[in-house]
Amino acid sequence: MVEIQKIETISDFEPKRIKKYLFLWCNKGSVAIEVDNKPLVIAKNQVLTITSGQYHCFKNTQKGKGYLLDFTLDYICKTEKDIELIFQNSLFCHFDYNEIITINNPGVIERQLQKIEQELNQKPFQYLESIHSRIELLLFEVNRSKITNGGEVWKPEALFLQFLEFVRNNFENNFSLKEIALRLQTTELKLNELAKQHAGKTAQNIIYGLVISEAKRKLHYEDKIIKEIAFELGFKDPYYFSKFFKNHTDLSPSEYQKEVI
């Protein structure tokens, strides 16, 4: 549901993916990490957010201190406003973009994380509700710093975010856009309107992009044959999967594997 640990206590340096959202805070030195095959370094007074399902791998934590907070979507998102907050300004971005944000008031972040750590250890009355509010305060402060530092405001509607989450959680079913709209109790037209508004693409092209991102993760990090990966992504024909992947990346799945390795 929600957990926190000090960066200096991290001892697992193998690539992993979890169904949680990660909030990484550095308050001293720097921390080296890889997210979906992208090397990143978080310096003092900086935050990095990692979306559920992304692969991450700590490379060097000896030079830095801070906190790693993680929480599930169902814990943090009780209302549509919660859903919009967690994804506002691309803090937890579904499109393979992990932004490092410098915090202008680091004391605010540090105090909330310390309090979250204390409440998780002591478990006082209604501590989960209190921690939920403290995570909201963390996200408010990150948003403020991002905007103050010149970042763009991006506030997608909850339905669009639910659409993204639904696609990412149902790759193996290969649902059509019509089926997705029915399950979300909306229409294809509405999903296309939101996709154009928030991403400048059709809803179907967003689905294609999410499938390609997931295929890249599996080809890079998972020890599986291409046929198996194709089936897990909803392709009944591995040949069609290879053709689809090459059309979108200019590389076949096997060529991509060789390149990233």
Backbone as numpy.savetxt, mean C-alpha at the origin, in Angstrom:
# Nx Ny Nz CAx CAy CAz Cx Cy Cz
-4.49 -6.94 13.83 -5.32 -5.74 13.83 -4.44 -4.48 13.83
-3.62 -4.29 14.89 -2.69 -3.17 14.94 -1.50 -3.58 15.82
-0.30 -3.30 15.35 0.93 -3.63 16.06 1.95 -2.52 15.85
2.92 -2.44 16.76 3.99 -1.46 16.63 5.28 -2.07 17.16
6.40 -1.70 16.55 7.69 -2.12 17.05 8.73 -1.06 16.71
9.80 -1.03 17.51 10.89 -0.11 17.25 11.73 -0.63 16.08
12.17 0.27 15.23 12.94 -0.13 14.06 14.20 -0.89 14.46
14.83 -0.46 15.55 16.09 -1.08 15.95 15.92 -2.52 16.44
14.67 -2.96 16.67 14.44 -4.34 17.09 14.13 -5.27 15.91
14.03 -4.72 14.71 13.70 -5.54 13.54 14.87 -6.48 13.23
14.56 -7.76 13.10 15.60 -8.77 12.84 15.32 -9.61 11.61
14.16 -9.42 11.00 13.78 -10.19 9.81 14.06 -9.35 8.57
15.00 -9.80 7.74 15.39 -9.04 6.56 15.02 -9.77 5.25
14.08 -10.71 5.36 13.59 -11.41 4.17 12.42 -10.65 3.56
12.27 -10.68 2.23 11.11 -10.04 1.59 9.81 -10.65 2.09
8.82 -9.81 2.33 7.53 -10.32 2.80 6.42 -9.38 2.36
5.24 -9.91 2.34 4.05 -9.09 2.10 3.01 -9.50 3.13
2.29 -8.52 3.67 1.28 -8.80 4.66 0.02 -8.01 4.31
-1.11 -8.52 4.78 -2.39 -7.84 4.54 -2.61 -6.76 5.59
-1.64 -5.89 5.69 -1.72 -4.75 6.60 -1.11 -3.54 5.92
-1.42 -2.38 6.49 -0.86 -1.12 5.99 0.25 -0.70 6.95
1.42 -0.35 6.40 2.59 -0.06 7.21 2.91 1.43 7.21
3.24 1.93 8.39 3.61 3.33 8.60 4.99 3.32 9.23
6.00 3.71 8.46 7.39 3.65 8.91 7.90 5.05 9.23
8.36 5.24 10.47 8.81 6.55 10.95 10.26 6.47 11.41
11.09 7.36 10.89 12.49 7.42 11.29 12.72 8.70 12.10
13.22 8.55 13.33 13.48 9.72 14.15 14.98 9.95 14.41
15.80 9.06 13.88 17.25 9.22 14.03 17.97 8.42 12.94
18.99 9.02 12.32 19.77 8.31 11.31 18.99 8.07 10.04
19.07 6.85 9.52 18.36 6.50 8.28 18.07 5.00 8.27
17.09 4.63 7.45 16.68 3.23 7.32 16.58 2.89 5.84
17.25 1.82 5.43 17.19 1.37 4.04 16.18 0.24 3.91
15.32 0.35 2.92 14.28 -0.65 2.71 14.02 -0.79 1.21
13.55 -1.96 0.81 13.15 -2.19 -0.59 11.65 -2.45 -0.60
10.93 -1.75 -1.48 9.48 -1.95 -1.62 9.18 -2.25 -3.08
8.64 -3.43 -3.32 8.34 -3.86 -4.70 9.53 -3.61 -5.62
10.70 -4.07 -5.19 11.92 -4.01 -6.00 12.47 -2.59 -6.17
11.99 -1.63 -5.37 12.50 -0.27 -5.44 13.26 0.04 -4.15
14.57 0.35 -4.23 15.33 0.70 -3.03 14.99 2.10 -2.54
14.75 2.23 -1.25 14.38 3.51 -0.65 15.18 3.72 0.64
15.47 4.97 0.94 16.14 5.30 2.20 15.33 6.38 2.90
14.91 6.08 4.14 14.14 7.03 4.94 15.08 7.67 5.94
15.15 8.99 5.93 16.06 9.73 6.81 15.31 10.26 8.03
16.04 10.92 8.91 15.47 11.48 10.14 14.28 12.39 9.83
13.22 12.22 10.62 11.99 13.01 10.51 11.25 12.78 9.20
11.36 11.57 8.68 10.63 11.22 7.46 9.74 10.01 7.69
8.66 9.95 6.90 7.68 8.87 6.96 7.59 8.17 5.60
7.43 6.86 5.63 7.14 6.08 4.43 5.92 5.23 4.72
4.96 5.21 3.79 3.80 4.34 3.94 3.86 3.23 2.89
3.46 2.03 3.29 3.48 0.86 2.42 2.08 0.25 2.40
1.55 0.04 1.21 0.19 -0.46 1.05 0.12 -1.97 1.25
-0.99 -2.42 1.80 -1.23 -3.85 1.98 -1.00 -4.60 0.66
-0.24 -5.69 0.75 0.02 -6.50 -0.44 1.32 -6.20 -1.14
1.94 -5.06 -0.83 3.24 -4.77 -1.41 4.33 -5.59 -0.72
5.31 -6.02 -1.48 6.46 -6.68 -0.88 7.39 -5.63 -0.30
7.91 -5.90 0.88 8.90 -5.01 1.46 10.00 -5.83 2.12
11.18 -5.26 2.17 12.33 -5.96 2.71 13.29 -4.94 3.32
13.50 -5.01 4.62 14.46 -4.11 5.26 15.88 -4.52 4.87
16.68 -3.53 4.50 18.05 -3.78 4.08 19.07 -3.39 5.14
18.79 -2.30 5.84 19.72 -1.84 6.87 18.95 -1.00 7.89
18.90 -1.49 9.13 18.24 -0.75 10.20 19.22 -0.33 11.29
20.48 -0.66 11.12 21.48 -0.39 12.17 21.79 1.10 12.30
21.53 1.86 11.24 21.89 3.29 11.26 20.71 4.18 11.65
19.59 3.58 11.95 18.42 4.41 12.22 17.60 3.92 13.39
16.75 4.81 13.88 15.79 4.48 14.93 14.44 5.06 14.56
13.41 4.50 15.18 12.07 4.98 14.90 11.05 3.90 15.20
9.93 3.93 14.47 8.85 2.98 14.71 8.32 2.41 13.39
7.85 1.17 13.46 7.10 0.55 12.38 5.72 0.21 12.94
4.71 0.91 12.44 3.32 0.70 12.85 2.59 -0.01 11.72
1.82 -1.04 12.04 1.01 -1.68 10.99 -0.41 -1.92 11.52
-1.36 -1.87 10.58 -2.76 -2.05 10.97 -3.53 -2.60 9.77
-4.62 -3.28 10.04 -5.46 -3.85 8.99 -6.46 -2.80 8.50
-6.95 -3.02 7.29 -7.91 -2.09 6.71 -9.22 -2.09 7.48
-9.68 -3.28 7.89 -10.96 -3.33 8.59 -10.88 -2.67 9.97
-9.68 -2.60 10.56 -9.54 -1.90 11.84 -9.60 -0.39 11.67
-8.89 0.11 10.68 -8.78 1.57 10.54 -9.99 2.17 9.83
-10.64 1.40 8.96 -11.71 1.96 8.12 -13.09 1.54 8.65
-13.61 2.33 9.57 -14.93 2.06 10.13 -16.02 2.76 9.31
-15.67 3.86 8.66 -16.64 4.65 7.89 -16.02 5.02 6.55
-16.84 5.58 5.65 -16.32 6.04 4.37 -15.31 7.16 4.55
-15.49 7.99 5.59 -14.52 9.06 5.86 -13.16 8.47 6.22
-13.16 7.36 6.97 -11.91 6.69 7.30 -11.22 6.19 6.05
-12.00 5.61 5.13 -11.44 5.08 3.89 -10.80 6.21 3.09
-11.48 7.34 3.02 -10.94 8.48 2.26 -9.70 9.05 2.93
-9.67 9.05 4.26 -8.52 9.60 4.97 -7.27 8.77 4.75
-7.38 7.46 4.85 -6.18 6.62 4.76 -5.54 6.69 3.38
-6.34 6.95 2.34 -5.78 7.01 1.00 -5.62 8.43 0.48
-6.00 9.41 1.29 -5.90 10.81 0.84 -4.45 11.18 0.54
-4.27 11.96 -0.53 -2.94 12.42 -0.94 -1.98 11.27 -1.22
-2.54 10.13 -1.60 -1.73 8.96 -1.99 -0.85 8.44 -0.86
-1.25 8.62 0.38 -0.43 8.14 1.49 -0.22 6.63 1.38
-1.30 5.90 1.12 -1.20 4.47 0.86 -1.70 4.26 -0.56
-0.78 4.29 -1.49 -1.13 4.34 -2.91 -1.20 2.94 -3.51
-2.24 2.69 -4.31 -2.41 1.40 -4.97 -1.62 1.29 -6.28
-0.99 2.37 -6.70 -0.39 2.40 -8.02 1.14 2.37 -7.98
1.70 1.54 -7.09 3.15 1.30 -7.04 3.95 2.59 -6.84
3.43 3.46 -6.00 4.14 4.71 -5.74 4.24 4.88 -4.23
5.46 4.78 -3.72 5.68 4.92 -2.28 6.47 6.20 -2.04
5.80 7.17 -1.47 6.41 8.48 -1.29 7.02 8.62 0.11
8.21 9.18 0.16 8.85 9.52 1.42 8.50 10.98 1.73
7.92 11.21 2.91 7.42 12.54 3.27 8.18 13.08 4.48
8.73 14.26 4.35 9.41 14.92 5.46 8.38 15.62 6.35
8.46 15.37 7.65 7.48 15.90 8.60 7.98 17.21 9.19
7.12 18.22 9.16 7.51 19.55 9.65 7.42 19.67 11.17
6.54 18.88 11.79 6.39 18.88 13.25 6.62 17.47 13.78
7.87 17.01 13.77 8.17 15.62 14.13 7.73 15.24 15.54
7.68 16.22 16.46 7.27 15.92 17.82 5.86 15.36 17.89
4.99 15.83 17.00 3.61 15.33 16.97 3.59 13.84 16.62
4.34 13.46 15.60 4.41 12.06 15.17 5.01 11.21 16.28
6.11 11.67 16.84 6.81 10.90 17.86 5.93 10.67 19.09
5.22 11.70 19.55 4.38 11.55 20.74 3.24 10.55 20.51
2.62 10.62 19.34 1.51 9.70 19.07 1.98 8.25 18.97
3.12 8.04 18.34 3.65 6.67 18.23 4.07 6.13 19.60
4.66 6.96 20.41 5.02 6.54 21.77 3.77 6.17 22.57
2.73 6.97 22.41 1.49 6.69 23.13 0.82 5.42 22.62
0.87 5.18 21.31 0.33 3.95 20.74 1.09 2.74 21.30
2.40 2.85 21.36 3.22 1.77 21.93 2.83 1.51 23.38
2.67 2.56 24.15 2.31 2.43 25.56 0.94 1.77 25.72
-0.03 2.19 24.91 -1.39 1.65 25.05 -1.46 0.20 24.60
-0.69 -0.17 23.58 -0.68 -1.57 23.16 -0.04 -2.46 24.22
0.90 -1.92 24.94 1.54 -2.70 26.00 0.64 -2.81 27.23
-0.01 -1.72 27.60 -0.79 -1.69 28.85 -2.25 -2.06 28.66
-2.77 -1.88 27.45 -4.16 -2.22 27.11 -5.18 -1.62 28.09
-5.19 -0.29 28.25 -6.19 0.33 29.12 -7.57 0.25 28.47
-8.58 0.65 29.23 -9.96 0.62 28.74 -10.10 1.39 27.43
-10.73 0.74 26.43 -10.98 1.33 25.11 -9.68 1.75 24.40
-8.63 0.99 24.61 -7.34 1.35 23.99 -7.38 1.24 22.47
-8.14 0.30 21.92 -8.20 0.17 20.46 -8.87 1.38 19.83
-9.91 1.90 20.49 -10.57 3.10 19.99 -9.63 4.31 20.09
-8.89 4.37 21.19 -7.92 5.46 21.36 -6.84 5.41 20.30
-6.31 4.21 20.04 -5.25 4.07 19.03 -5.77 4.42 17.65
-7.01 4.05 17.36 -7.61 4.41 16.07 -7.57 5.92 15.88
-7.94 6.65 16.92 -7.93 8.12 16.84 -6.50 8.65 16.70
-5.55 8.01 17.34 -4.16 8.46 17.25 -3.59 8.21 15.85
-4.01 7.13 15.22 -3.57 6.89 13.83 -4.14 7.96 12.92
-5.39 8.35 13.16 -5.97 9.45 12.39 -5.14 10.72 12.56
-4.71 11.02 13.79 -3.89 12.20 14.03 -2.55 12.10 13.30
-1.98 10.91 13.25 -0.75 10.71 12.49 -0.95 11.06 11.02
-2.05 10.57 10.45 -2.32 10.80 9.04 -2.63 12.28 8.77
-3.33 12.93 9.70 -3.56 14.37 9.56 -2.24 15.12 9.46
-1.31 14.78 10.35 -0.03 15.50 10.40 0.79 15.23 9.15
0.78 13.99 8.65 1.51 13.68 7.42 0.91 14.45 6.24
-0.42 14.49 6.16 -1.08 15.24 5.09 -0.72 16.72 5.14
-0.71 17.29 6.34 -0.38 18.70 6.49 1.05 18.97 6.03
1.97 18.10 6.42 3.38 18.29 6.03 3.54 18.17 4.52
2.84 17.19 3.94 2.95 17.00 2.49 2.46 18.23 1.74
1.33 18.77 2.16 0.77 19.95 1.48 1.66 21.17 1.71
2.14 21.35 2.95 3.03 22.47 3.25 4.29 22.42 2.42
4.77 21.21 2.15 6.00 21.03 1.37 5.77 21.06 -0.13
4.55 21.42 -0.54 4.27 21.59 -1.96 3.58 20.43 -2.64
3.18 19.42 -1.88 2.49 18.28 -2.47 1.08 18.61 -2.92
0.58 17.86 -3.88 -0.76 18.09 -4.39 -1.81 17.41 -3.51
-2.97 18.03 -3.45 -4.08 17.44 -2.70 -4.80 16.44 -3.60
-4.94 15.21 -3.11 -5.65 14.17 -3.86 -6.60 13.49 -2.90
-7.89 13.70 -3.09 -8.89 13.17 -2.17 -9.91 12.36 -2.93
-9.64 11.07 -3.14 -10.57 10.23 -3.89 -11.80 9.85 -3.07
-12.87 9.52 -3.77 -14.09 9.10 -3.10 -13.96 7.67 -2.60
-14.70 7.37 -1.55 -14.62 6.05 -0.93 -14.94 4.93 -1.93
-15.93 5.14 -2.81 -16.32 4.11 -3.76 -15.16 3.75 -4.69
-14.40 4.73 -5.12 -13.25 4.46 -5.99 -12.22 3.62 -5.25
-12.00 3.92 -3.98 -11.03 3.17 -3.19 -11.52 1.75 -2.92
-12.83 1.61 -2.74 -13.40 0.26 -2.56 -13.25 -0.55 -3.84
-13.37 0.11 -4.97 -13.16 -0.54 -6.26 -11.72 -1.06 -6.37
-10.74 -0.24 -6.01 -9.35 -0.66 -6.07 -9.09 -1.84 -5.14
-9.61 -1.76 -3.93 -9.42 -2.84 -2.97 -10.07 -4.13 -3.45
-11.25 -4.01 -4.04 -11.95 -5.20 -4.52 -11.13 -5.90 -5.61
-10.61 -5.13 -6.54 -9.80 -5.72 -7.62 -8.58 -6.41 -7.04
-7.88 -5.75 -6.13 -6.65 -6.30 -5.58 -6.88 -7.55 -4.75
-8.08 -7.70 -4.22 -8.38 -8.87 -3.39 -9.05 -10.00 -4.17
-9.24 -9.81 -5.48 -9.97 -10.83 -6.25 -9.33 -11.11 -7.61
-8.01 -11.03 -7.69 -7.35 -11.28 -8.97 -7.71 -12.65 -9.53
-7.73 -13.66 -8.67 -7.93 -15.03 -9.15 -9.30 -15.25 -9.77
-10.27 -14.39 -9.44 -11.63 -14.57 -9.97 -11.82 -13.93 -11.35
-10.92 -13.01 -11.73 -10.99 -12.37 -13.03 -12.38 -11.80 -13.31
-12.92 -11.07 -12.35 -14.26 -10.49 -12.51 -14.25 -9.44 -13.62
-15.32 -9.41 -14.38 -15.49 -8.36 -15.38 -15.86 -7.06 -14.67
-15.75 -5.95 -15.38 -16.12 -4.67 -14.79 -17.59 -4.66 -14.41
-18.41 -5.30 -15.22 -19.85 -5.38 -14.92 -20.08 -6.12 -13.61
-19.37 -7.25 -13.42 -19.53 -8.03 -12.19 -19.03 -7.25 -10.97
-17.94 -6.52 -11.13 -17.40 -5.72 -10.02 -18.41 -4.64 -9.63
-18.99 -3.98 -10.64 -19.98 -2.93 -10.37 -21.17 -3.50 -9.59
-21.65 -4.67 -9.99 -22.79 -5.30 -9.30 -22.44 -5.60 -7.85
-21.24 -6.10 -7.61 -20.84 -6.46 -6.25 -20.62 -5.23 -5.38
-20.28 -4.12 -5.99 -20.11 -2.87 -5.24 -21.39 -2.05 -5.21
-22.45 -2.62 -5.78 -23.77 -1.97 -5.81 -23.72 -0.60 -6.49
-23.05 -0.59 -7.64 -22.97 0.63 -8.43 -23.06 0.25 -9.91
-22.63 1.14 -10.79 -22.71 0.88 -12.23 -21.34 1.01 -12.87
-21.20 0.42 -14.04 -19.96 0.57 -14.80 -19.71 2.03 -15.13
-20.77 2.74 -15.47 -20.64 4.17 -15.80 -20.05 4.95 -14.63
-20.54 4.68 -13.42 -20.04 5.40 -12.23 -18.58 5.08 -11.98
-18.20 3.80 -12.12 -16.80 3.42 -11.90 -15.89 4.08 -12.93
-16.36 4.17 -14.16 -15.56 4.84 -15.19 -15.43 6.34 -14.92
-16.51 6.93 -14.45 -16.45 8.36 -14.10 -15.42 8.61 -13.00
-15.45 7.78 -11.96 -14.50 7.94 -10.86 -13.07 7.65 -11.30
-12.90 6.65 -12.15 -11.56 6.31 -12.64 -10.97 7.45 -13.44
-11.77 8.05 -14.30 -11.31 9.20 -15.09 -10.99 10.38 -14.19
-11.84 10.60 -13.19 -11.68 11.74 -12.29 -10.42 11.61 -11.42
-10.19 10.42 -10.89 -9.12 10.25 -9.90 -7.81 9.70 -10.47
-7.88 9.06 -11.63 -6.65 8.46 -12.17 -6.42 8.78 -13.64
-7.38 9.43 -14.28 -7.21 9.78 -15.68 -7.23 8.58 -16.62
-7.85 7.48 -16.18 -7.91 6.25 -16.98 -9.32 5.69 -16.92
-9.59 4.74 -17.81 -10.85 4.01 -17.70 -10.72 3.02 -16.54
-11.85 2.57 -16.03 -11.84 1.58 -14.96 -11.16 0.29 -15.42
-11.40 -0.10 -16.67 -10.79 -1.33 -17.18 -9.27 -1.20 -17.25
-8.76 -0.04 -17.66 -7.31 0.15 -17.71 -6.70 0.17 -16.32
-7.45 0.63 -15.34 -6.96 0.56 -13.96 -6.84 -0.91 -13.53
-7.84 -1.71 -13.88 -7.78 -3.14 -13.57 -6.55 -3.77 -14.21
-6.31 -3.46 -15.49 -5.13 -4.00 -16.17 -3.85 -3.60 -15.44
-3.77 -2.34 -15.02 -2.57 -1.87 -14.33 -2.33 -2.59 -13.02
-3.41 -2.83 -12.27 -3.29 -3.53 -11.00 -2.87 -4.99 -11.21
-3.39 -5.61 -12.26 -3.00 -6.99 -12.58 -1.51 -7.06 -12.94
-1.05 -6.11 -13.75 0.37 -6.09 -14.13 1.26 -5.89 -12.90
0.87 -5.00 -12.00 1.65 -4.77 -10.78 1.75 -6.04 -9.95
0.62 -6.75 -9.82 0.63 -7.99 -9.05 1.46 -9.06 -9.76
1.38 -9.11 -11.07 2.19 -10.07 -11.83 3.67 -9.82 -11.61
4.08 -8.56 -11.61 5.49 -8.21 -11.38 5.95 -8.66 -10.01
5.10 -8.46 -8.99 5.46 -8.91 -7.64 5.68 -10.42 -7.61
4.74 -11.14 -8.20 4.84 -12.59 -8.17 6.04 -13.10 -8.96
6.30 -12.49 -10.11 7.44 -12.92 -10.93 8.77 -12.64 -10.24
8.80 -11.57 -9.47 10.05 -11.19 -8.79 10.28 -11.97 -7.51
9.25 -12.04 -6.67 9.46 -12.52 -5.31 9.02 -13.95 -5.06
8.15 -14.50 -5.88 7.60 -15.82 -5.58 8.22 -16.89 -6.47
8.59 -17.98 -5.87 9.24 -19.08 -6.58 8.17 -19.98 -7.19
7.57 -19.48 -8.28 6.51 -20.22 -8.94 6.73 -20.19 -10.45
6.24 -21.22 -11.12 6.34 -21.22 -12.58 5.31 -20.24 -13.14
5.56 -19.78 -14.36 4.70 -18.76 -14.97 3.26 -19.26 -15.13
3.10 -20.53 -15.43 1.76 -21.10 -15.57 0.97 -20.95 -14.27
1.62 -21.20 -13.14 0.96 -21.10 -11.84 0.57 -19.65 -11.54
1.46 -18.73 -11.85 1.18 -17.31 -11.63 0.00 -16.86 -12.49
-0.03 -17.34 -13.74 -1.13 -16.99 -14.64 -2.47 -17.42 -14.05
-2.55 -18.63 -13.54 -3.79 -19.13 -12.96 -4.19 -18.32 -11.73
-3.21 -17.94 -10.89 -3.50 -17.16 -9.68 -4.03 -15.77 -10.02
-3.73 -15.29 -11.22 -4.19 -13.97 -11.64 -5.46 -14.05 -12.50
-6.05 -15.24 -12.55 -7.33 -15.38 -13.24 -7.24 -15.71 -14.71
-6.03 -16.05 -15.20 -5.86 -16.41 -16.62 -5.94 -17.92 -16.76
-6.89 -18.40 -17.54 -7.00 -19.84 -17.76 -5.97 -20.34 -18.76
-5.48 -19.43 -19.61 -4.51 -19.78 -20.65 -3.19 -19.06 -20.38
-2.13 -19.77 -19.98 -0.83 -19.14 -19.71 -0.28 -18.37 -20.90
-0.59 -18.85 -22.11 -0.12 -18.15 -23.30 -0.74 -16.75 -23.38
-2.04 -16.68 -23.07 -2.70 -15.37 -23.11 -2.12 -14.45 -22.02
-1.80 -15.01 -20.87 -1.17 -14.21 -19.81 0.16 -13.63 -20.30
0.98 -14.45 -20.93 2.28 -13.98 -21.44 2.09 -12.88 -22.47
1.09 -13.05 -23.34 0.81 -12.04 -24.36 0.33 -10.75 -23.71
-0.56 -10.87 -22.73 -1.09 -9.72 -22.00 0.04 -8.97 -21.30
0.92 -9.71 -20.64 2.03 -9.09 -19.90 2.97 -8.35 -20.85
3.28 -8.96 -21.97 4.19 -8.32 -22.92 3.57 -7.08 -23.56
2.27 -7.13 -23.81 1.60 -5.95 -24.39 1.70 -4.74 -23.47
1.76 -4.99 -22.16 1.76 -3.89 -21.20 3.16 -3.51 -20.71
4.14 -4.38 -20.90 5.48 -4.10 -20.37 6.59 -4.17 -21.42
6.27 -4.65 -22.62 7.26 -4.86 -23.68 8.23 -5.99 -23.36
7.94 -6.76 -22.33 8.76 -7.92 -21.96 7.84 -9.11 -21.71
8.31 -10.29 -22.05 7.56 -11.48 -21.67 7.79 -11.73 -20.18
6.95 -12.53 -19.53 7.16 -12.81 -18.11 8.56 -13.37 -17.81
9.03 -14.26 -18.65 10.37 -14.84 -18.43 11.46 -13.79 -18.63
11.29 -12.90 -19.60 12.26 -11.82 -19.81 12.27 -10.87 -18.62
11.09 -10.60 -18.08 11.01 -9.72 -16.91 11.72 -10.34 -15.72
11.52 -11.63 -15.51 12.18 -12.32 -14.40 13.70 -12.21 -14.52
14.20 -12.43 -15.70 15.65 -12.35 -15.91 16.16 -10.94 -15.66
15.40 -9.94 -16.06 15.82 -8.56 -15.89 15.88 -8.17 -14.42
14.86 -8.50 -13.65 14.84 -8.09 -12.24 15.81 -8.90 -11.40
16.02 -10.16 -11.77 16.97 -10.98 -11.02 18.40 -10.56 -11.30
